[in-house]
């Protein structure tokens, strides 16, 4: 039996990487692999997966520095001695690289976003170009001992290869997977779902599912609302996701534009499949992404048509006009035009939703994705023995 230690910043279901690890752990089935989790920042949420051993390295409320994180993970690995480390997200990845090298344990690092492109500074004054350059150099040095890299898309693999110098031969591209069972509804009371979030049964409902960060481009959806409302006066944009660095700006835009009646901020939700079933158009205006698990979920829902920016890597996922509609990233007018066209043509929307579901069934089933991940683990373990 080989022991796989998954190292991540937090464990739960409220973020893309966190939710994907949760889903993967539920679906892993290879008899020769056992899994456990070490996470840095402990929260007070209930354990969503009690059958898998999980270890919080720091107590609730702690704010450890990088050196403290590395030392804590090193002590944990020394005591538990896993056969392989699989890490994801910046703080967990940096510590895992160093500890894996020190303890001579193979490390797989998931590359989940485009982290070193200039687009990161767009709409985001908190990202300092000088600090970004230091971060890039740190990655160049500390990533060298990593055994294998797992990229979610070809765009992510290309970005890290070009900006950090990771050899293409060390990168395996495996996308995120979707648990289709979550989107198999026997009956959905669409009107009841809408009433619960104060949306009229006949209102055109737009849905965005993402944390509120500059990267996610929600400001452009808000700026598009007055334009869409000229054609569809009852339109409502619903935002599901945790607060973040854009929250105050987004709420300010709502007041400035006077669109309070057209916007709902729901916060974190555990009923996203139902929200998708109740919506008319899923809007994903991100300026950049690694992949975008909520986009895959919207396609799986077979109910919400996707309006997606033309940023990387969406051209790997969406076939424009077939599985979704694309607009120019960062362009509220083009976003509005795209959404209006979708709302005006329900028959087209139905066809695209069906094609999107077929794409997920063919290429993103969680059962197939976890088997590919398990094979990657076995390959790395075999080559490192």
PyMOL commands that set and color helices and strands:
alter all, ss='L'
color gray80, all
select helices_A, chain A and resi 16-27+66-80+90-103+118-121+129-142+154-164+168-170+180-183+190-196+214-216+218-231+247-257+260-262+272-278+293-300+314-316+332-344+346-363+366-384
alter helices_A, ss='H'
color red, helices_A
select strands_A, chain A and resi 2-8+33-39+53-56+84-88+106-111+148-151+171-173+205-209+236-240+263-267+281-284+305-309+325-327
alter strands_A, ss='S'
color yellow, strands_A
deselect
rebuild
show_as cartoon
